Amino acid sequence: MAEAKKKENVFERIARWFREMRSELKKVSWPSKEQVVKNTLIVIACTIVVGIIIWLFDIGADLIYNGIISLVRLIKG
């Protein structure tokens, strides 16, 4: 007869999960401090640029909206 595999309890499963996680984290290629700083500055710069673009579109949409409202008011008299 084949031996029945013992079912792990919750604590054994949690311990196994942490062991596996630790071994996987050892395989990760972590970036250097310089790379992290450089990438962070790039993200901040891109966020600012996208924010400015959205702000400009918002101003343009507001001008168009107000122009249309003014035109409708002029036509209505």
PyMOL Python script that loads the backbone (N, CA, C, O; Angstrom):
from pymol import cmd

cmd.read_pdbstr("""\
ATOM      1  N   MET A   1       0.825  -1.186   0.000  1.00  0.00           N
ATOM      2  CA  MET A   1       0.000   0.000   0.000  1.00  0.00           C
ATOM      3  C   MET A   1       0.867   1.247   0.000  1.00  0.00           C
ATOM      4  O   MET A   1       1.911   1.300   0.650  1.00  0.00           O
ATOM      5  N   ALA A   2       0.421   2.230  -0.730  1.00  0.00           N
ATOM      6  CA  ALA A   2       1.152   3.498  -0.741  1.00  0.00           C
ATOM      7  C   ALA A   2       0.829   4.247   0.541  1.00  0.00           C
ATOM      8  O   ALA A   2      -0.295   4.246   1.043  1.00  0.00           O
ATOM      9  N   GLU A   3       1.880   4.885   1.041  1.00  0.00           N
ATOM     10  CA  GLU A   3       1.669   5.645   2.271  1.00  0.00           C
ATOM     11  C   GLU A   3       0.825   6.874   1.972  1.00  0.00           C
ATOM     12  O   GLU A   3       1.034   7.564   0.974  1.00  0.00           O
ATOM     13  N   ALA A   4      -0.112   7.130   2.837  1.00  0.00           N
ATOM     14  CA  ALA A   4      -0.935   8.326   2.687  1.00  0.00           C
ATOM     15  C   ALA A   4      -0.098   9.528   3.095  1.00  0.00           C
ATOM     16  O   ALA A   4       0.530   9.527   4.154  1.00  0.00           O
ATOM     17  N   LYS A   5      -0.091  10.562   2.244  1.00  0.00           N
ATOM     18  CA  LYS A   5       0.697  11.757   2.542  1.00  0.00           C
ATOM     19  C   LYS A   5       0.017  12.524   3.669  1.00  0.00           C
ATOM     20  O   LYS A   5      -1.183  12.796   3.634  1.00  0.00           O
ATOM     21  N   LYS A   6       0.826  12.864   4.669  1.00  0.00           N
ATOM     22  CA  LYS A   6       0.300  13.604   5.821  1.00  0.00           C
ATOM     23  C   LYS A   6      -0.052  15.022   5.373  1.00  0.00           C
ATOM     24  O   LYS A   6       0.755  15.698   4.734  1.00  0.00           O
ATOM     25  N   LYS A   7      -1.244  15.458   5.708  1.00  0.00           N
ATOM     26  CA  LYS A   7      -1.674  16.806   5.361  1.00  0.00           C
ATOM     27  C   LYS A   7      -0.998  17.808   6.292  1.00  0.00           C
ATOM     28  O   LYS A   7      -1.011  17.651   7.513  1.00  0.00           O
ATOM     29  N   GLU A   8      -0.397  18.856   5.680  1.00  0.00           N
ATOM     30  CA  GLU A   8       0.271  19.880   6.488  1.00  0.00           C
ATOM     31  C   GLU A   8      -0.767  20.726   7.211  1.00  0.00           C
ATOM     32  O   GLU A   8      -1.843  21.016   6.689  1.00  0.00           O
ATOM     33  N   ASN A   9      -0.406  21.108   8.425  1.00  0.00           N
ATOM     34  CA  ASN A   9      -1.308  22.015   9.125  1.00  0.00           C
ATOM     35  C   ASN A   9      -1.006  23.449   8.683  1.00  0.00           C
ATOM     36  O   ASN A   9      -0.083  23.681   7.903  1.00  0.00           O
ATOM     37  N   VAL A  10      -1.762  24.375   9.168  1.00  0.00           N
ATOM     38  CA  VAL A  10      -1.660  25.772   8.747  1.00  0.00           C
ATOM     39  C   VAL A  10      -0.267  26.328   9.014  1.00  0.00           C
ATOM     40  O   VAL A  10       0.295  27.012   8.159  1.00  0.00           O
ATOM     41  N   PHE A  11       0.292  26.051  10.168  1.00  0.00           N
ATOM     42  CA  PHE A  11       1.595  26.610  10.524  1.00  0.00           C
ATOM     43  C   PHE A  11       2.705  26.055   9.651  1.00  0.00           C
ATOM     44  O   PHE A  11       3.642  26.774   9.302  1.00  0.00           O
ATOM     45  N   GLU A  12       2.608  24.782   9.296  1.00  0.00           N
ATOM     46  CA  GLU A  12       3.616  24.187   8.406  1.00  0.00           C
ATOM     47  C   GLU A  12       3.529  24.796   7.014  1.00  0.00           C
ATOM     48  O   GLU A  12       4.555  25.034   6.376  1.00  0.00           O
ATOM     49  N   ARG A  13       2.313  25.051   6.537  1.00  0.00           N
ATOM     50  CA  ARG A  13       2.148  25.673   5.220  1.00  0.00           C
ATOM     51  C   ARG A  13       2.675  27.100   5.211  1.00  0.00           C
ATOM     52  O   ARG A  13       3.309  27.525   4.245  1.00  0.00           O
ATOM     53  N   ILE A  14       2.415  27.841   6.286  1.00  0.00           N
ATOM     54  CA  ILE A  14       2.920  29.214   6.376  1.00  0.00           C
ATOM     55  C   ILE A  14       4.444  29.208   6.423  1.00  0.00           C
ATOM     56  O   ILE A  14       5.082  30.014   5.747  1.00  0.00           O
ATOM     57  N   ALA A  15       5.034  28.314   7.207  1.00  0.00           N
ATOM     58  CA  ALA A  15       6.488  28.230   7.298  1.00  0.00           C
ATOM     59  C   ALA A  15       7.094  27.863   5.951  1.00  0.00           C
ATOM     60  O   ALA A  15       8.118  28.423   5.558  1.00  0.00           O
ATOM     61  N   ARG A  16       6.471  26.929   5.241  1.00  0.00           N
ATOM     62  CA  ARG A  16       6.969  26.530   3.921  1.00  0.00           C
ATOM     63  C   ARG A  16       6.871  27.704   2.954  1.00  0.00           C
ATOM     64  O   ARG A  16       7.781  27.924   2.154  1.00  0.00           O
ATOM     65  N   TRP A  17       5.775  28.458   3.017  1.00  0.00           N
ATOM     66  CA  TRP A  17       5.603  29.621   2.147  1.00  0.00           C
ATOM     67  C   TRP A  17       6.714  30.640   2.376  1.00  0.00           C
ATOM     68  O   TRP A  17       7.272  31.172   1.416  1.00  0.00           O
ATOM     69  N   PHE A  18       7.041  30.920   3.646  1.00  0.00           N
ATOM     70  CA  PHE A  18       8.105  31.875   3.948  1.00  0.00           C
ATOM     71  C   PHE A  18       9.464  31.360   3.474  1.00  0.00           C
ATOM     72  O   PHE A  18      10.269  32.140   2.966  1.00  0.00           O
ATOM     73  N   ARG A  19       9.730  30.074   3.630  1.00  0.00           N
ATOM     74  CA  ARG A  19      10.994  29.508   3.141  1.00  0.00           C
ATOM     75  C   ARG A  19      11.113  29.656   1.630  1.00  0.00           C
ATOM     76  O   ARG A  19      12.159  30.047   1.111  1.00  0.00           O
ATOM     77  N   GLU A  20      10.029  29.339   0.936  1.00  0.00           N
ATOM     78  CA  GLU A  20      10.036  29.459  -0.521  1.00  0.00           C
ATOM     79  C   GLU A  20      10.176  30.912  -0.955  1.00  0.00           C
ATOM     80  O   GLU A  20      10.891  31.208  -1.912  1.00  0.00           O
ATOM     81  N   MET A  21       9.497  31.818  -0.257  1.00  0.00           N
ATOM     82  CA  MET A  21       9.592  33.234  -0.587  1.00  0.00           C
ATOM     83  C   MET A  21      11.020  33.730  -0.389  1.00  0.00           C
ATOM     84  O   MET A  21      11.543  34.478  -1.215  1.00  0.00           O
ATOM     85  N   ARG A  22      11.641  33.319   0.694  1.00  0.00           N
ATOM     86  CA  ARG A  22      13.014  33.745   0.975  1.00  0.00           C
ATOM     87  C   ARG A  22      13.968  33.239  -0.101  1.00  0.00           C
ATOM     88  O   ARG A  22      14.848  33.978  -0.540  1.00  0.00           O
ATOM     89  N   SER A  23      13.807  32.000  -0.528  1.00  0.00           N
ATOM     90  CA  SER A  23      14.692  31.467  -1.554  1.00  0.00           C
ATOM     91  C   SER A  23      14.475  32.170  -2.891  1.00  0.00           C
ATOM     92  O   SER A  23      15.427  32.360  -3.647  1.00  0.00           O
ATOM     93  N   GLU A  24      13.232  32.558  -3.193  1.00  0.00           N
ATOM     94  CA  GLU A  24      12.972  33.282  -4.441  1.00  0.00           C
ATOM     95  C   GLU A  24      13.543  34.693  -4.383  1.00  0.00           C
ATOM     96  O   GLU A  24      14.052  35.192  -5.386  1.00  0.00           O
ATOM     97  N   LEU A  25      13.466  35.343  -3.226  1.00  0.00           N
ATOM     98  CA  LEU A  25      14.001  36.699  -3.102  1.00  0.00           C
ATOM     99  C   LEU A  25      15.516  36.727  -3.240  1.00  0.00           C
ATOM    100  O   LEU A  25      16.075  37.751  -3.633  1.00  0.00           O
ATOM    101  N   LYS A  26      16.188  35.631  -2.927  1.00  0.00           N
ATOM    102  CA  LYS A  26      17.636  35.565  -3.110  1.00  0.00           C
ATOM    103  C   LYS A  26      18.007  35.558  -4.588  1.00  0.00           C
ATOM    104  O   LYS A  26      19.125  35.928  -4.948  1.00  0.00           O
ATOM    105  N   LYS A  27      17.088  35.143  -5.440  1.00  0.00           N
ATOM    106  CA  LYS A  27      17.335  35.075  -6.883  1.00  0.00           C
ATOM    107  C   LYS A  27      17.115  36.417  -7.584  1.00  0.00           C
ATOM    108  O   LYS A  27      17.497  36.582  -8.743  1.00  0.00           O
ATOM    109  N   VAL A  28      16.504  37.369  -6.891  1.00  0.00           N
ATOM    110  CA  VAL A  28      16.153  38.648  -7.500  1.00  0.00           C
ATOM    111  C   VAL A  28      17.407  39.481  -7.721  1.00  0.00           C
ATOM    112  O   VAL A  28      18.297  39.526  -6.872  1.00  0.00           O
ATOM    113  N   SER A  29      17.461  40.141  -8.879  1.00  0.00           N
ATOM    114  CA  SER A  29      18.562  41.053  -9.178  1.00  0.00           C
ATOM    115  C   SER A  29      18.124  42.454  -8.743  1.00  0.00           C
ATOM    116  O   SER A  29      17.359  43.115  -9.445  1.00  0.00           O
ATOM    117  N   TRP A  30      18.605  42.896  -7.599  1.00  0.00           N
ATOM    118  CA  TRP A  30      18.181  44.169  -7.041  1.00  0.00           C
ATOM    119  C   TRP A  30      18.941  45.311  -7.703  1.00  0.00           C
ATOM    120  O   TRP A  30      20.135  45.173  -7.968  1.00  0.00           O
ATOM    121  N   PRO A  31      18.271  46.454  -7.981  1.00  0.00           N
ATOM    122  CA  PRO A  31      18.955  47.594  -8.600  1.00  0.00           C
ATOM    123  C   PRO A  31      19.853  48.305  -7.590  1.00  0.00           C
ATOM    124  O   PRO A  31      19.654  48.228  -6.378  1.00  0.00           O
ATOM    125  N   SER A  32      20.852  49.000  -8.141  1.00  0.00           N
ATOM    126  CA  SER A  32      21.745  49.758  -7.265  1.00  0.00           C
ATOM    127  C   SER A  32      21.042  51.037  -6.806  1.00  0.00           C
ATOM    128  O   SER A  32      19.987  51.403  -7.323  1.00  0.00           O
ATOM    129  N   LYS A  33      21.647  51.704  -5.828  1.00  0.00           N
ATOM    130  CA  LYS A  33      21.057  52.935  -5.305  1.00  0.00           C
ATOM    131  C   LYS A  33      20.978  53.992  -6.411  1.00  0.00           C
ATOM    132  O   LYS A  33      19.997  54.730  -6.499  1.00  0.00           O
ATOM    133  N   GLU A  34      22.013  54.060  -7.251  1.00  0.00           N
ATOM    134  CA  GLU A  34      22.033  55.033  -8.340  1.00  0.00           C
ATOM    135  C   GLU A  34      20.900  54.772  -9.335  1.00  0.00           C
ATOM    136  O   GLU A  34      20.277  55.713  -9.827  1.00  0.00           O
ATOM    137  N   GLN A  35      20.635  53.511  -9.628  1.00  0.00           N
ATOM    138  CA  GLN A  35      19.546  53.166 -10.545  1.00  0.00           C
ATOM    139  C   GLN A  35      18.191  53.549  -9.953  1.00  0.00           C
ATOM    140  O   GLN A  35      17.313  54.044 -10.660  1.00  0.00           O
ATOM    141  N   VAL A  36      18.034  53.319  -8.663  1.00  0.00           N
ATOM    142  CA  VAL A  36      16.763  53.651  -8.008  1.00  0.00           C
ATOM    143  C   VAL A  36      16.535  55.157  -8.041  1.00  0.00           C
ATOM    144  O   VAL A  36      15.431  55.612  -8.339  1.00  0.00           O
ATOM    145  N   VAL A  37      17.578  55.936  -7.734  1.00  0.00           N
ATOM    146  CA  VAL A  37      17.455  57.395  -7.744  1.00  0.00           C
ATOM    147  C   VAL A  37      17.149  57.884  -9.161  1.00  0.00           C
ATOM    148  O   VAL A  37      16.273  58.728  -9.351  1.00  0.00           O
ATOM    149  N   LYS A  38      17.869  57.356 -10.153  1.00  0.00           N
ATOM    150  CA  LYS A  38      17.652  57.758 -11.547  1.00  0.00           C
ATOM    151  C   LYS A  38      16.228  57.434 -11.999  1.00  0.00           C
ATOM    152  O   LYS A  38      15.558  58.276 -12.598  1.00  0.00           O
ATOM    153  N   ASN A  39      15.769  56.226 -11.716  1.00  0.00           N
ATOM    154  CA  ASN A  39      14.419  55.831 -12.113  1.00  0.00           C
ATOM    155  C   ASN A  39      13.355  56.645 -11.393  1.00  0.00           C
ATOM    156  O   ASN A  39      12.325  56.980 -11.980  1.00  0.00           O
ATOM    157  N   THR A  40      13.596  56.967 -10.121  1.00  0.00           N
ATOM    158  CA  THR A  40      12.650  57.788  -9.365  1.00  0.00           C
ATOM    159  C   THR A  40      12.541  59.179  -9.971  1.00  0.00           C
ATOM    160  O   THR A  40      11.439  59.713 -10.098  1.00  0.00           O
ATOM    161  N   LEU A  41      13.668  59.769 -10.345  1.00  0.00           N
ATOM    162  CA  LEU A  41      13.647  61.098 -10.970  1.00  0.00           C
ATOM    163  C   LEU A  41      12.936  61.065 -12.319  1.00  0.00           C
ATOM    164  O   LEU A  41      12.228  62.008 -12.670  1.00  0.00           O
ATOM    165  N   ILE A  42      13.120  59.988 -13.076  1.00  0.00           N
ATOM    166  CA  ILE A  42      12.428  59.854 -14.358  1.00  0.00           C
ATOM    167  C   ILE A  42      10.919  59.776 -14.140  1.00  0.00           C
ATOM    168  O   ILE A  42      10.154  60.401 -14.875  1.00  0.00           O
ATOM    169  N   VAL A  43      10.491  59.022 -13.148  1.00  0.00           N
ATOM    170  CA  VAL A  43       9.060  58.897 -12.858  1.00  0.00           C
ATOM    171  C   VAL A  43       8.483  60.242 -12.425  1.00  0.00           C
ATOM    172  O   VAL A  43       7.389  60.611 -12.851  1.00  0.00           O
ATOM    173  N   ILE A  44       9.200  60.969 -11.592  1.00  0.00           N
ATOM    174  CA  ILE A  44       8.722  62.283 -11.144  1.00  0.00           C
ATOM    175  C   ILE A  44       8.622  63.235 -12.327  1.00  0.00           C
ATOM    176  O   ILE A  44       7.632  63.955 -12.463  1.00  0.00           O
ATOM    177  N   ALA A  45       9.645  63.245 -13.190  1.00  0.00           N
ATOM    178  CA  ALA A  45       9.626  64.123 -14.364  1.00  0.00           C
ATOM    179  C   ALA A  45       8.466  63.773 -15.293  1.00  0.00           C
ATOM    180  O   ALA A  45       7.767  64.667 -15.770  1.00  0.00           O
ATOM    181  N   CYS A  46       8.257  62.500 -15.552  1.00  0.00           N
ATOM    182  CA  CYS A  46       7.149  62.082 -16.423  1.00  0.00           C
ATOM    183  C   CYS A  46       5.807  62.454 -15.811  1.00  0.00           C
ATOM    184  O   CYS A  46       4.894  62.867 -16.526  1.00  0.00           O
ATOM    185  N   THR A  47       5.678  62.314 -14.508  1.00  0.00           N
ATOM    186  CA  THR A  47       4.431  62.676 -13.825  1.00  0.00           C
ATOM    187  C   THR A  47       4.152  64.165 -13.970  1.00  0.00           C
ATOM    188  O   THR A  47       3.012  64.568 -14.202  1.00  0.00           O
ATOM    189  N   ILE A  48       5.188  64.978 -13.834  1.00  0.00           N
ATOM    190  CA  ILE A  48       5.026  66.428 -13.978  1.00  0.00           C
ATOM    191  C   ILE A  48       4.637  66.778 -15.410  1.00  0.00           C
ATOM    192  O   ILE A  48       3.744  67.598 -15.624  1.00  0.00           O
ATOM    193  N   VAL A  49       5.300  66.164 -16.396  1.00  0.00           N
ATOM    194  CA  VAL A  49       4.994  66.444 -17.803  1.00  0.00           C
ATOM    195  C   VAL A  49       3.558  66.048 -18.130  1.00  0.00           C
ATOM    196  O   VAL A  49       2.836  66.820 -18.759  1.00  0.00           O
ATOM    197  N   VAL A  50       3.139  64.869 -17.717  1.00  0.00           N
ATOM    198  CA  VAL A  50       1.769  64.429 -17.982  1.00  0.00           C
ATOM    199  C   VAL A  50       0.770  65.332 -17.260  1.00  0.00           C
ATOM    200  O   VAL A  50      -0.290  65.642 -17.803  1.00  0.00           O
ATOM    201  N   GLY A  51       1.099  65.751 -16.052  1.00  0.00           N
ATOM    202  CA  GLY A  51       0.222  66.674 -15.321  1.00  0.00           C
ATOM    203  C   GLY A  51       0.063  67.996 -16.047  1.00  0.00           C
ATOM    204  O   GLY A  51      -1.036  68.547 -16.104  1.00  0.00           O
ATOM    205  N   ILE A  52       1.162  68.515 -16.608  1.00  0.00           N
ATOM    206  CA  ILE A  52       1.098  69.775 -17.360  1.00  0.00           C
ATOM    207  C   ILE A  52       0.259  69.593 -18.616  1.00  0.00           C
ATOM    208  O   ILE A  52      -0.543  70.464 -18.952  1.00  0.00           O
ATOM    209  N   ILE A  53       0.430  68.471 -19.315  1.00  0.00           N
ATOM    210  CA  ILE A  53      -0.357  68.210 -20.530  1.00  0.00           C
ATOM    211  C   ILE A  53      -1.846  68.140 -20.193  1.00  0.00           C
ATOM    212  O   ILE A  53      -2.666  68.723 -20.903  1.00  0.00           O
ATOM    213  N   ILE A  54      -2.198  67.445 -19.134  1.00  0.00           N
ATOM    214  CA  ILE A  54      -3.608  67.352 -18.730  1.00  0.00           C
ATOM    215  C   ILE A  54      -4.141  68.726 -18.344  1.00  0.00           C
ATOM    216  O   ILE A  54      -5.279  69.065 -18.669  1.00  0.00           O
ATOM    217  N   TRP A  55      -3.330  69.513 -17.657  1.00  0.00           N
ATOM    218  CA  TRP A  55      -3.724  70.866 -17.258  1.00  0.00           C
ATOM    219  C   TRP A  55      -3.997  71.725 -18.491  1.00  0.00           C
ATOM    220  O   TRP A  55      -4.972  72.476 -18.526  1.00  0.00           O
ATOM    221  N   LEU A  56      -3.117  71.611 -19.522  1.00  0.00           N
ATOM    222  CA  LEU A  56      -3.310  72.391 -20.743  1.00  0.00           C
ATOM    223  C   LEU A  56      -4.578  71.955 -21.481  1.00  0.00           C
ATOM    224  O   LEU A  56      -5.325  72.799 -21.975  1.00  0.00           O
ATOM    225  N   PHE A  57      -4.823  70.649 -21.559  1.00  0.00           N
ATOM    226  CA  PHE A  57      -6.063  70.175 -22.177  1.00  0.00           C
ATOM    227  C   PHE A  57      -7.277  70.680 -21.403  1.00  0.00           C
ATOM    228  O   PHE A  57      -8.295  71.028 -22.001  1.00  0.00           O
ATOM    229  N   ASP A  58      -7.174  70.720 -20.089  1.00  0.00           N
ATOM    230  CA  ASP A  58      -8.283  71.211 -19.271  1.00  0.00           C
ATOM    231  C   ASP A  58      -8.551  72.684 -19.553  1.00  0.00           C
ATOM    232  O   ASP A  58      -9.703  73.099 -19.676  1.00  0.00           O
ATOM    233  N   ILE A  59      -7.482  73.473 -19.655  1.00  0.00           N
ATOM    234  CA  ILE A  59      -7.645  74.896 -19.973  1.00  0.00           C
ATOM    235  C   ILE A  59      -8.283  75.048 -21.353  1.00  0.00           C
ATOM    236  O   ILE A  59      -9.190  75.860 -21.536  1.00  0.00           O
ATOM    237  N   GLY A  60      -7.804  74.262 -22.325  1.00  0.00           N
ATOM    238  CA  GLY A  60      -8.372  74.328 -23.674  1.00  0.00           C
ATOM    239  C   GLY A  60      -9.836  73.941 -23.695  1.00  0.00           C
ATOM    240  O   GLY A  60     -10.649  74.607 -24.337  1.00  0.00           O
ATOM    241  N   ALA A  61     -10.177  72.872 -22.999  1.00  0.00           N
ATOM    242  CA  ALA A  61     -11.577  72.437 -22.947  1.00  0.00           C
ATOM    243  C   ALA A  61     -12.440  73.498 -22.276  1.00  0.00           C
ATOM    244  O   ALA A  61     -13.574  73.735 -22.693  1.00  0.00           O
ATOM    245  N   ASP A  62     -11.909  74.133 -21.241  1.00  0.00           N
ATOM    246  CA  ASP A  62     -12.653  75.185 -20.546  1.00  0.00           C
ATOM    247  C   ASP A  62     -12.890  76.371 -21.473  1.00  0.00           C
ATOM    248  O   ASP A  62     -13.987  76.931 -21.489  1.00  0.00           O
ATOM    249  N   LEU A  63     -11.877  76.763 -22.249  1.00  0.00           N
ATOM    250  CA  LEU A  63     -12.033  77.874 -23.188  1.00  0.00           C
ATOM    251  C   LEU A  63     -13.073  77.533 -24.260  1.00  0.00           C
ATOM    252  O   LEU A  63     -13.906  78.370 -24.604  1.00  0.00           O
ATOM    253  N   ILE A  64     -13.025  76.320 -24.781  1.00  0.00           N
ATOM    254  CA  ILE A  64     -13.995  75.907 -25.801  1.00  0.00           C
ATOM    255  C   ILE A  64     -15.403  75.892 -25.211  1.00  0.00           C
ATOM    256  O   ILE A  64     -16.347  76.382 -25.831  1.00  0.00           O
ATOM    257  N   TYR A  65     -15.537  75.337 -24.025  1.00  0.00           N
ATOM    258  CA  TYR A  65     -16.846  75.265 -23.367  1.00  0.00           C
ATOM    259  C   TYR A  65     -17.411  76.674 -23.128  1.00  0.00           C
ATOM    260  O   TYR A  65     -18.566  76.953 -23.448  1.00  0.00           O
ATOM    261  N   ASN A  66     -16.580  77.548 -22.565  1.00  0.00           N
ATOM    262  CA  ASN A  66     -17.044  78.916 -22.300  1.00  0.00           C
ATOM    263  C   ASN A  66     -17.352  79.659 -23.600  1.00  0.00           C
ATOM    264  O   ASN A  66     -18.274  80.472 -23.648  1.00  0.00           O
ATOM    265  N   GLY A  67     -16.576  79.377 -24.659  1.00  0.00           N
ATOM    266  CA  GLY A  67     -16.855  79.999 -25.959  1.00  0.00           C
ATOM    267  C   GLY A  67     -18.194  79.557 -26.509  1.00  0.00           C
ATOM    268  O   GLY A  67     -18.957  80.375 -27.023  1.00  0.00           O
ATOM    269  N   ILE A  68     -18.487  78.271 -26.406  1.00  0.00           N
ATOM    270  CA  ILE A  68     -19.772  77.761 -26.889  1.00  0.00           C
ATOM    271  C   ILE A  68     -20.920  78.352 -26.074  1.00  0.00           C
ATOM    272  O   ILE A  68     -21.941  78.740 -26.642  1.00  0.00           O
ATOM    273  N   ILE A  69     -20.769  78.426 -24.773  1.00  0.00           N
ATOM    274  CA  ILE A  69     -21.820  78.999 -23.914  1.00  0.00           C
ATOM    275  C   ILE A  69     -22.036  80.467 -24.262  1.00  0.00           C
ATOM    276  O   ILE A  69     -23.177  80.923 -24.340  1.00  0.00           O
ATOM    277  N   SER A  70     -20.954  81.206 -24.469  1.00  0.00           N
ATOM    278  CA  SER A  70     -21.076  82.625 -24.835  1.00  0.00           C
ATOM    279  C   SER A  70     -21.765  82.775 -26.183  1.00  0.00           C
ATOM    280  O   SER A  70     -22.594  83.666 -26.367  1.00  0.00           O
ATOM    281  N   LEU A  71     -21.422  81.901 -27.126  1.00  0.00           N
ATOM    282  CA  LEU A  71     -22.032  81.945 -28.454  1.00  0.00           C
ATOM    283  C   LEU A  71     -23.521  81.664 -28.376  1.00  0.00           C
ATOM    284  O   LEU A  71     -24.309  82.343 -29.036  1.00  0.00           O
ATOM    285  N   VAL A  72     -23.922  80.685 -27.590  1.00  0.00           N
ATOM    286  CA  VAL A  72     -25.337  80.348 -27.427  1.00  0.00           C
ATOM    287  C   VAL A  72     -26.079  81.523 -26.790  1.00  0.00           C
ATOM    288  O   VAL A  72     -27.196  81.839 -27.200  1.00  0.00           O
ATOM    289  N   ARG A  73     -25.484  82.163 -25.813  1.00  0.00           N
ATOM    290  CA  ARG A  73     -26.119  83.314 -25.166  1.00  0.00           C
ATOM    291  C   ARG A  73     -26.278  84.483 -26.147  1.00  0.00           C
ATOM    292  O   ARG A  73     -27.278  85.200 -26.114  1.00  0.00           O
ATOM    293  N   LEU A  74     -25.266  84.666 -27.031  1.00  0.00           N
ATOM    294  CA  LEU A  74     -25.340  85.719 -28.022  1.00  0.00           C
ATOM    295  C   LEU A  74     -26.466  85.462 -29.018  1.00  0.00           C
ATOM    296  O   LEU A  74     -27.190  86.377 -29.410  1.00  0.00           O
ATOM    297  N   ILE A  75     -26.601  84.180 -29.424  1.00  0.00           N
ATOM    298  CA  ILE A  75     -27.610  83.826 -30.398  1.00  0.00           C
ATOM    299  C   ILE A  75     -29.011  83.982 -29.795  1.00  0.00           C
ATOM    300  O   ILE A  75     -29.931  84.444 -30.469  1.00  0.00           O
ATOM    301  N   LYS A  76     -29.166  83.600 -28.536  1.00  0.00           N
ATOM    302  CA  LYS A  76     -30.470  83.705 -27.875  1.00  0.00           C
ATOM    303  C   LYS A  76     -30.853  85.156 -27.654  1.00  0.00           C
ATOM    304  O   LYS A  76     -32.035  85.483 -27.548  1.00  0.00           O
ATOM    305  N   GLY A  77     -29.861  86.021 -27.584  1.00  0.00           N
ATOM    306  CA  GLY A  77     -30.144  87.441 -27.481  1.00  0.00           C
ATOM    307  C   GLY A  77     -30.196  87.891 -26.103  1.00  0.00           C
ATOM    308  O   GLY A  77     -30.427  89.073 -25.849  1.00  0.00           O
TER     309      GLY A  77
END
""", "prot")
cmd.dss("prot")
cmd.show_as("cartoon", "prot")
cmd.util.cbc("prot")
cmd.orient("prot")
